[in-house]
Amino acid sequence: MNKGSKIYIAGHNGLVGSAIRKNLQEKGYTNLIGRSHGELDLLDGAAVKAFFEKEKPEYVFLAAAYVGGIVANNTYRADFIHKNLQIQNNVIYESFRNNVKKLLFLGSTCIYPKESPQPMKEDYLLSSPLEYTNEPYAIAKIAGLKMCESFNIQYGTNYIAVMPTNLYGLNDNFHLENSHVLPAMMRKMHLGKCLHEGDWESVRKDLRRRPLDNINDISTTDDIVNALSKHGIFSTHIELWGTGQPMREFLWSEDMADACVFIMENVDFDDLKQDRKEIRNCHINIGTGKEISIKNLAETIRKIIGYKGEIRFDASKPDGTMRKLTDVSKLTSLGWQYNVEIGEGIDRMYNWYIADQE
C-alpha cells in the first residue's frame, strides 16, 4: 500500500474498523472509504456488487461482522452463521471480481476446538470439535478463512486471514445481552455502582446514551429497576454468568488495528504458505499471549470503576471454553508485538465510556 492507495474499511464505524481507520490516518493514508450500514447493507449482494464496481478499492479490510458474547451466540445461532457467511461471501467475492490487490479478513480465535491444546497454534484448526455455544459463528469464520485461502491457491490472490483474540476498546458494544464479556461487565458494574450510590442522574445519563429493553432516561424509576434486575444489576450486587474460572486473553483494539495495518504493509500470502505439500493454516493469530480469569478480570474492572457492591457468579449459566490462549509466535516472528496491558486498556476504555455520555 502507498499513502494514496484507495482503501475500503468494511465496518469502519465498529470497534476494530474505527481503530483501523484511525491507525491508517495517523500513518498518513489519505484515500480511505467506508460506508455505514444505512449506506451499504453488506448482506445485500447486489448493493455490494454495485459499490465495488463504482468505487474500485485497491485494498480491503474486512472488519464488518455480526458479533456478540456467549448469550447472543447461543441464542441467535441462525443469525450468527447466516449473516456472517453472507457478509464474507459478498465482500470477498466482489474483491476478487474487481481485482482488489490485497484483502485482510478478520476472524476470531473461537475457530479453535473447545479442547484445543494451550496456547492455540494456527495448526490446531479443525483438529477436534468446537465449543457448542459459539459453533455457528466459529463455522462462519472458518469458512471465511478457507475462502481466502482457497482463492489464493486457485487464483493467486493475496488475501490474508487474521484471528484476533478477545478485543476491547473505544467504540465497543455495551449492550447487556449482545456484547462481549468485558464491555458488558464494565457497563453492569458502572450501573451497579450508580444504583449502589443512589446516583440516579448517572443511571439516566447512561440510559439516554444507550437505551435498554425500551427503557430510557425518561422511564420511571421502577421500570428502570425492573429492567436492570433482568440483566443482573441490583443496588446491592451484580450477577455474572458462569463460575468466573474460565481464562481469557484480551487485546486492546488499537493494538489489533496496528497489527492489521502492519500485516497489510509487510506480509503477503506467499510469506505464509510455508514449504508444504498441502497449503493450509496460513492465517495469523493476533493477541498478547497472556490470560486472566474472568473472576480476576471482574476484580480489575471493579478496582478501576470503584464499584463497592458484591459480585456474584451464577454457576448455573455456561462458562464457555475454559481456556482460549493464543500462540502468537508466528506474528512475533513477523515483527509485531502488542503494547497496551489489560489494566491500562480498561482504564482508558472506562474514561472514554464516561466521557461518551456527556
C-alpha positions in Angstrom: 0.0 0.0 0.0 1.1 3.6 -0.6 -0.3 6.6 1.1 -2.6 7.4 -1.7 -4.0 3.9 -2.2 -7.8 3.6 -2.2 -8.6 1.5 0.9 -12.0 0.3 1.8 -12.7 -0.5 5.5 -15.8 -2.7 5.8 -17.2 -2.0 9.3 -15.3 1.4 9.7 -17.6 2.5 12.5 -17.2 -0.6 14.6 -14.7 -1.4 17.4 -12.0 -2.8 15.1 -12.8 -0.9 11.9 -12.7 2.5 13.6 -9.4 1.7 15.2 -8.0 0.6 11.8 -9.2 3.8 10.2 -7.6 5.9 13.0 -4.3 3.9 12.6 -4.2 4.4 8.8 -5.0 8.2 9.2 -2.2 8.5 11.8 0.2 6.8 9.4 -0.7 9.3 6.6 -3.1 7.3 4.4 -5.4 9.7 2.7 -7.8 7.8 0.5 -9.9 5.8 2.9 -13.5 4.9 2.1 -16.2 3.4 4.3 -20.0 3.0 4.3 -22.3 2.9 7.3 -24.9 0.1 7.4 -27.5 2.6 6.3 -25.5 3.5 3.3 -24.5 -0.1 2.3 -26.0 -3.3 3.6 -23.3 -5.9 3.3 -25.9 -8.6 3.4 -27.3 -7.3 0.1 -25.2 -8.9 -2.7 -26.5 -6.6 -5.4 -25.6 -3.5 -3.3 -22.1 -4.8 -2.6 -21.6 -5.5 -6.3 -22.6 -2.0 -7.3 -20.4 -0.5 -4.6 -17.3 -2.3 -5.7 -17.9 -1.6 -9.4 -18.3 2.1 -8.6 -15.5 2.6 -6.1 -12.9 0.1 -7.2 -10.9 -0.1 -4.0 -7.3 -1.4 -4.2 -7.2 -2.7 -0.7 -9.9 -4.1 1.7 -10.0 -4.5 5.4 -13.0 -6.8 6.1 -13.7 -5.9 9.7 -17.5 -6.0 9.4 -19.2 -8.9 11.2 -22.3 -9.8 13.2 -20.8 -10.3 16.7 -21.8 -10.8 20.3 -21.0 -12.6 23.6 -21.9 -16.0 24.9 -25.6 -15.2 25.4 -26.1 -13.8 21.9 -24.1 -16.5 20.3 -26.1 -19.3 21.9 -29.5 -17.6 21.4 -29.3 -16.2 17.8 -27.4 -19.2 16.3 -29.1 -18.9 12.8 -28.3 -15.1 12.6 -24.7 -15.6 13.5 -24.0 -18.2 10.9 -26.2 -16.8 8.1 -25.3 -13.1 8.4 -21.5 -13.6 8.8 -21.4 -16.0 5.8 -23.4 -13.6 3.7 -21.2 -10.6 4.6 -18.0 -12.6 3.9 -19.2 -14.1 0.7 -20.3 -10.8 -0.7 -17.2 -8.8 0.2 -14.6 -11.4 -0.6 -16.1 -12.4 -4.0 -16.6 -8.8 -5.1 -13.0 -8.1 -4.1 -12.0 -10.9 -6.4 -14.2 -9.8 -9.2 -12.9 -6.2 -9.0 -9.2 -7.1 -8.8 -8.5 -5.9 -5.3 -4.8 -6.1 -4.8 -4.9 -7.3 -1.2 -7.6 -8.1 1.4 -7.4 -8.7 5.1 -10.1 -10.8 6.7 -10.7 -10.6 10.4 -11.9 -13.8 12.1 -11.8 -14.9 15.8 -9.9 -17.3 17.9 -13.2 -19.1 18.6 -12.4 -21.0 15.4 -10.2 -23.3 17.5 -11.5 -26.5 19.1 -13.1 -26.5 22.6 -10.4 -28.8 23.9 -7.6 -27.3 22.0 -4.1 -27.6 23.5 -2.9 -24.3 25.0 -1.7 -22.0 23.8 -3.5 -22.4 20.5 -1.3 -22.6 17.4 -2.6 -22.0 14.0 -2.2 -25.6 13.1 -4.8 -26.7 15.7 -7.6 -25.6 13.5 -10.2 -28.3 12.8 -8.4 -30.8 15.0 -11.4 -31.6 17.2 -15.0 -30.3 17.9 -15.8 -26.7 18.5 -17.3 -25.1 21.6 -21.1 -25.6 21.3 -22.3 -22.1 22.4 -20.5 -20.3 19.6 -20.2 -23.0 17.0 -22.3 -21.3 14.3 -20.2 -18.1 14.5 -17.0 -20.1 14.5 -18.0 -22.1 11.5 -18.8 -18.9 9.6 -15.3 -17.5 10.4 -13.6 -20.8 9.4 -15.5 -20.6 6.1 -14.2 -17.0 5.6 -10.6 -18.1 6.4 -10.9 -21.0 4.0 -12.4 -18.8 1.3 -9.4 -16.5 1.5 -7.0 -19.5 1.4 -8.8 -21.2 -1.5 -9.0 -18.0 -3.7 -5.3 -17.6 -3.0 -4.5 -21.2 -4.1 -6.7 -21.3 -7.1 -6.5 -17.7 -8.4 -3.2 -16.3 -7.0 -4.9 -13.6 -4.9 -3.3 -12.1 -1.9 -6.0 -12.5 0.9 -4.8 -12.8 4.4 -6.9 -14.0 7.4 -6.1 -12.9 10.9 -7.6 -14.4 14.1 -7.7 -11.9 16.9 -8.2 -12.8 20.5 -11.0 -11.1 22.6 -10.9 -7.4 21.7 -12.0 -4.4 23.7 -11.6 -0.7 23.4 -13.2 2.6 22.2 -16.5 2.3 20.2 -17.1 -1.1 21.8 -20.6 -2.6 22.0 -22.0 -2.2 25.5 -25.4 -3.9 25.1 -26.0 -6.0 28.1 -27.1 -9.1 26.2 -25.3 -8.9 22.8 -21.9 -7.6 23.8 -18.7 -9.4 24.7 -17.8 -10.1 28.3 -15.5 -7.2 29.1 -17.7 -4.3 27.9 -20.9 -6.0 29.3 -19.1 -6.4 32.6 -17.9 -2.8 32.6 -21.4 -1.5 32.0 -23.0 -3.8 34.5 -20.5 -2.6 37.2 -20.9 1.1 36.2 -24.7 0.9 36.5 -24.4 -1.2 39.7 -22.1 1.4 41.2 -24.7 4.2 40.3 -27.5 2.2 41.9 -25.4 1.4 45.0 -24.6 5.0 45.4 -28.1 6.2 44.6 -26.8 8.2 41.7 -29.9 8.3 39.5 -28.6 11.2 37.4 -25.8 8.9 36.1 -28.2 6.0 35.6 -30.4 8.1 33.4 -27.5 9.6 31.6 -26.3 6.1 30.8 -29.8 5.1 29.5 -30.1 8.3 27.5 -27.0 7.3 25.6 -27.7 3.6 25.4 -31.4 2.7 25.9 -32.1 -0.8 27.3 -35.2 -3.0 26.6 -37.3 0.0 25.6 -36.1 1.7 28.8 -34.5 5.1 28.6 -33.8 8.2 30.7 -37.4 9.3 30.9 -38.7 5.9 32.1 -40.0 5.6 35.7 -37.6 4.6 38.5 -39.5 1.3 39.0 -39.3 0.4 35.3 -35.6 1.1 35.3 -35.0 -1.0 38.4 -37.0 -3.9 36.9 -35.2 -3.7 33.6 -31.7 -3.7 35.2 -32.6 -6.5 37.5 -33.4 -8.7 34.5 -29.8 -8.2 33.4 -28.4 -9.0 36.9 -27.9 -5.4 38.1 -29.1 -4.6 41.6 -28.4 -1.9 44.2 -26.5 -4.4 46.4 -24.8 -6.6 43.8 -24.4 -7.6 40.2 -24.7 -11.1 38.7 -22.3 -12.5 36.1 -22.6 -15.7 34.0 -20.6 -18.8 34.9 -18.2 -19.6 37.6 -15.6 -17.0 37.0 -13.0 -19.7 36.4 -12.5 -19.5 32.6 -9.3 -17.9 31.4 -9.4 -15.3 28.7 -7.0 -13.3 26.7 -7.8 -9.6 25.8 -6.2 -7.3 23.3 -6.7 -3.5 23.1 -8.4 -2.7 19.8 -5.9 -0.1 18.8 -3.1 -2.7 19.2 -5.2 -5.0 17.0 -5.5 -2.3 14.4 -1.8 -1.7 14.4 -1.2 -5.4 13.8 -3.7 -5.4 10.9 -2.0 -2.4 9.2 1.4 -3.9 9.9 0.4 -7.2 8.2 -1.2 -5.3 5.2 2.0 -3.3 4.7 4.6 -6.1 5.3 3.1 -9.6 4.9 1.9 -11.4 1.8 0.3 -14.8 1.4 3.4 -16.2 -0.2 5.2 -15.4 3.1 2.8 -17.7 5.0 2.4 -20.7 2.7 5.5 -22.5 4.1 7.1 -25.4 2.4 4.2 -27.8 2.5 2.6 -30.3 0.1 -0.8 -29.1 1.4 -1.3 -25.4 1.9 -3.4 -24.8 4.9 -3.5 -22.9 8.2 -1.9 -19.8 6.7 -3.9 -17.5 9.0 -2.2 -15.4 11.7 -3.2 -15.3 15.4 -3.2 -11.8 16.9 -3.1 -11.5 20.7 -0.9 -10.9 23.7 -0.1 -14.5 24.7 -1.3 -13.6 28.2 -4.5 -14.6 30.0 -6.6 -13.6 33.0 -9.5 -15.4 34.8 -13.0 -13.9 34.4 -13.1 -13.5 38.2 -9.8 -11.6 38.2 -11.0 -9.5 35.2 -14.1 -8.6 37.2 -11.9 -7.5 40.2 -9.7 -5.4 37.9 -12.7 -3.6 36.5 -14.2 -3.2 40.0 -11.0 -1.5 41.2 -10.8 0.9 38.2 -14.5 1.8 38.4 -14.7 1.9 42.1 -17.6 -0.4 42.5 -18.3 -1.3 46.2 -21.2 -3.8 45.7 -21.0 -7.6 45.7 -20.1 -9.6 42.5 -22.0 -12.9 42.3 -21.3 -15.6 39.7 -24.2 -17.7 38.5 -22.7 -21.2 38.1 -26.0 -22.5 36.6 -25.1 -20.5 33.4 -22.5 -21.7 30.9 -18.8 -20.8 31.2 -18.0 -21.5 27.5 -14.5 -22.7 26.7 -12.3 -22.8 29.8 -9.2 -21.5 28.1 -8.6 -19.7 24.8 -5.0 -18.6 24.9 -3.4 -17.8 21.5 0.1 -18.8 20.4 1.4 -15.6 18.9 4.8 -16.8 17.9 4.0 -16.6 14.1 3.1 -12.9 14.4 6.0 -12.2 16.7 8.4 -13.8 14.2 7.0 -11.5 11.5 8.0 -8.5 13.6 5.0 -7.2 15.6 4.1 -7.1 19.4 1.3 -5.6 21.4 1.8 -2.5 23.7 -1.2 -2.0 26.0 -1.6 -4.1 29.1 -5.1 -5.0 30.3 -5.3 -2.6 33.3 -4.2 0.4 31.2 -6.7 -0.6 28.5 -9.6 -0.9 30.9 -8.8 2.5 32.4 -8.7 4.1 29.0 -11.9 2.4 28.0 -13.9 3.4 31.1 -12.7 7.0 30.9 -13.9 7.1 27.3 -17.2 5.4 28.3 -17.9 8.1 30.9 -16.9 10.9 28.5 -19.1 9.4 25.8 -22.2 10.0 27.9 -21.6 13.7 28.4 
